[in-house]
Amino acid sequence: PFWCLAACCVAVYASVLPFNNVSSALLFQRDFFRPGSVWTDDKDGRDWVYDPLHHGRSWPSKHPPGVHCSEARARDEPFCRAIAEAMAKSNEVMSEPFSMSAVLTPLLG
């Protein structure tokens, strides 16, 4: 019984933990901040499209040209606020299994 339980634990951890490592980024891009999002540059009025696979009038990173969201002056930019909201939502969704586990484990054993 002990080794069977140990093998089940290893199997669960081997399948769940790798998913947890990538799922926040997956949720972020797939559900909350999709490629194809359009933003207008306040400086010159140009539109930029978030498309990590192509170049041209798009940008391949989490920051459009001229805006880096880690800088204090850029945190009020609409793009940076949307990024922060999307990250918060994806992190909230990823915390649900851990919250359920914390509540249900004592009850179910």
KEZAKE-495791 format. One record per residue (C-alpha): residue in one letter; residue number from 1; x, y, z. Coordinates in nm, 2 decimals, always signed. Layout:
BEGIN
R A NUM X Y Z .
...
END
This chain:
BEGIN
R P 1 +0.00 +0.00 +0.00 .
R F 2 +0.28 +0.25 +0.08 .
R W 3 +0.46 +0.20 -0.25 .
R C 4 +0.13 +0.22 -0.44 .
R L 5 +0.05 +0.55 -0.27 .
R A 6 +0.41 +0.68 -0.33 .
R A 7 +0.38 +0.59 -0.70 .
R C 8 +0.05 +0.77 -0.72 .
R C 9 +0.20 +1.08 -0.56 .
R V 10 +0.49 +1.07 -0.81 .
R A 11 +0.25 +1.03 -1.10 .
R V 12 +0.03 +1.32 -0.99 .
R Y 13 +0.33 +1.55 -0.92 .
R A 14 +0.49 +1.45 -1.25 .
R S 15 +0.17 +1.55 -1.44 .
R V 16 +0.04 +1.85 -1.24 .
R L 17 +0.35 +2.05 -1.16 .
R P 18 +0.48 +2.09 -1.52 .
R F 19 +0.13 +2.21 -1.62 .
R N 20 +0.13 +2.46 -1.33 .
R N 21 +0.46 +2.60 -1.46 .
R V 22 +0.33 +2.69 -1.80 .
R S 23 -0.04 +2.74 -1.74 .
R S 24 -0.03 +3.10 -1.61 .
R A 25 +0.14 +3.21 -1.93 .
R L 26 -0.10 +2.99 -2.14 .
R L 27 -0.40 +3.15 -1.97 .
R F 28 -0.25 +3.50 -2.01 .
R Q 29 -0.20 +3.47 -2.38 .
R R 30 -0.50 +3.24 -2.47 .
R D 31 -0.77 +3.39 -2.26 .
R F 32 -0.68 +3.73 -2.11 .
R F 33 -0.44 +3.91 -2.35 .
R R 34 -0.47 +3.75 -2.69 .
R P 35 -0.24 +3.81 -2.99 .
R G 36 -0.41 +4.06 -3.21 .
R S 37 -0.48 +4.31 -2.94 .
R V 38 -0.45 +4.66 -3.09 .
R W 39 -0.30 +4.96 -2.91 .
R T 40 -0.25 +5.32 -3.02 .
R D 41 +0.08 +5.49 -2.95 .
R D 42 +0.00 +5.82 -2.77 .
R K 43 +0.31 +5.98 -2.91 .
R D 44 +0.25 +5.95 -3.28 .
R G 45 -0.10 +5.80 -3.31 .
R R 46 +0.02 +5.48 -3.48 .
R D 47 -0.16 +5.16 -3.41 .
R W 48 +0.03 +4.86 -3.29 .
R V 49 -0.09 +4.50 -3.29 .
R Y 50 +0.04 +4.25 -3.04 .
R D 51 +0.15 +3.96 -3.26 .
R P 52 +0.45 +3.77 -3.11 .
R L 53 +0.50 +3.57 -3.43 .
R H 54 +0.54 +3.85 -3.69 .
R H 55 +0.73 +4.18 -3.72 .
R G 56 +0.66 +4.51 -3.89 .
R R 57 +0.38 +4.71 -3.72 .
R S 58 +0.38 +4.47 -3.43 .
R W 59 +0.60 +4.40 -3.14 .
R P 60 +0.73 +4.06 -3.02 .
R S 61 +0.76 +4.14 -2.65 .
R K 62 +0.53 +4.23 -2.36 .
R H 63 +0.60 +4.60 -2.42 .
R P 64 +0.51 +4.81 -2.73 .
R P 65 +0.78 +5.04 -2.87 .
R G 66 +0.86 +5.32 -2.64 .
R V 67 +0.68 +5.18 -2.34 .
R H 68 +0.83 +4.95 -2.08 .
R C 69 +0.58 +4.86 -1.81 .
R S 70 +0.83 +4.82 -1.54 .
R E 71 +0.91 +5.20 -1.55 .
R A 72 +0.70 +5.42 -1.31 .
R R 73 +0.60 +5.66 -1.58 .
R A 74 +0.45 +5.39 -1.80 .
R R 75 +0.24 +5.22 -1.54 .
R D 76 -0.06 +5.44 -1.62 .
R E 77 -0.04 +5.36 -1.99 .
R P 78 -0.36 +5.18 -2.11 .
R F 79 -0.14 +4.90 -2.24 .
R C 80 +0.04 +4.84 -1.91 .
R R 81 -0.28 +4.85 -1.71 .
R A 82 -0.43 +4.59 -1.95 .
R I 83 -0.12 +4.37 -1.91 .
R A 84 -0.14 +4.40 -1.53 .
R E 85 -0.51 +4.31 -1.53 .
R A 86 -0.46 +4.01 -1.75 .
R M 87 -0.17 +3.88 -1.53 .
R A 88 -0.38 +3.93 -1.22 .
R K 89 -0.67 +3.73 -1.37 .
R S 90 -0.45 +3.45 -1.49 .
R N 91 -0.28 +3.43 -1.15 .
R E 92 -0.62 +3.43 -0.98 .
R V 93 -0.74 +3.14 -1.19 .
R M 94 -0.42 +2.95 -1.12 .
R S 95 -0.47 +2.99 -0.74 .
R E 96 -0.81 +2.82 -0.74 .
R P 97 -0.67 +2.46 -0.74 .
R F 98 -0.44 +2.53 -0.45 .
R S 99 -0.73 +2.70 -0.26 .
R M 100 -0.95 +2.40 -0.32 .
R S 101 -0.68 +2.17 -0.22 .
R A 102 -0.62 +2.36 +0.11 .
R V 103 -0.99 +2.35 +0.20 .
R L 104 -1.08 +2.00 +0.08 .
R T 105 -0.78 +1.80 +0.19 .
R P 106 -0.86 +1.80 +0.56 .
R L 107 -1.22 +1.71 +0.48 .
R L 108 -1.15 +1.43 +0.23 .
R G 109 -0.82 +1.30 +0.37 .
END
